[in-house]
Amino acid sequence: MKILVLADEESKVLYDYYKPGMLDDIDLILACGDLKAGYLSFLLTMSHAPVVYVSGNHDHYNNSSMQGCICVEDDIFVYKGVRILGLGGSMRYHPDSENQYTEREMRARIRRLRWKLFRHRGFDILMTHAPAYQLNDMEDLPHQGFQCFLKLIERYNPKYFVHGHVHANYGSRFKRLDHYKDTTVVNAYEKYIIEYPD
C-alpha cells in the first residue's frame, strides 16, 4: 500500500503544478495538520484515495469545509486492515488556543481511548500533529513533543509514527526519518510517501 503523508505546508508539486494522474498510485493520504481545507479537498477530488486527517495547532476545520475527508481525532480508523490512531494538536503555549494541550491533557485524551484500543487490539500507525518528546521535537515549548506519545508507542508497538509540526526550514533539527524501538518515525512535512507492506 502506498501512503502519501502530508503536514504543515501545501506541496506546490501536488497543488500549483498538479498534473492529471500524479496521485493514481496513492492508496491512502494522511494529513497531519496545519493544511488548508481546500488543499485536502483538492487532493481528495484528484485521487481515488481517502484523505484522513488530524488538526494542527493552527487549524479550524469544520465538517462542511472538509467535504468528504475523514477526521480521526481521538479515534481509530481502519483502512484495508491498517489501524490508524489520530491525535492532533500541539503542546499548549497560548492559554486559550484551540488544538493545544498540556502533557496532562494529552494523557487524558489517550486514557479516553482505552476501549477503542482494546476493541481494535492496538493500532498500526500513530498519526499526530506534534512529535514525541525528544524524538524529532525542539526545545522551545511550542515545538516540544509529548512524552505520552512515547509510552503509547512502547505499549502498542505500531509500525509507523507519523507527525508534522517541525518544519524542514527550522534548520539542522529537522529529521525526515527516525526510529524508536521497532517503530519507524516519519516527519510528514510538506509530503512524503510510505510503502506500507500489504
Phi, psi and omega in degrees: 000132180259119184246124175267122178250143187220152172192148161072323181218131179294133179283122178296327179298319183274347187241289183294322184248027181300137175238139180308135178094352183299331184252012185299329183264007179272128182266333185205142177240125178247118181253117188262028169101161181059043176233145182294142178301320180297326178294314180293321177296323177298313180296323177297318181292323186272357180231170174262004185269144171294146174252117182249135186219157165237163181273143170271181181286348179252002186275148174223060182288152167221164187302322183289329182281341187270346168040061173098350175288154188252118178277129178243025176302126177054040183211168173240122179251133181249126179229116181051041177086352181268122183267122185243120178259127183247131176218098182275181177092175181227180175298141181288122176231354170234132188304320188245021183278148174286157173059030174231140189220146168283168176303317181297318179294321178292322176300320179295321176300317180294320178300322180291349179268002186308313183295317179296320178295320178294313183297322181268359182057046178094206182205162182256330179229124170266120185242115183227173170268309182280154174282182174269160182300126179058025176228089183072012178266188179232170186279334180289146186305316182301332183248013177285143181270173182263131177294326183294338175294322178297318180294323178296317179295316180299322183284319189253351173049056180291160179290321182228146166238115185245128181217173174231220170079328178256110189275155179297329182279009176278357175104209191291347180284346182290132177223120182290313183235144177207178176223144171226111189055238181264008184261131174275128182257128182236123170275117188274012183314130183061280178198149175200150181247130175256133172264098182272125183297138179291000000 
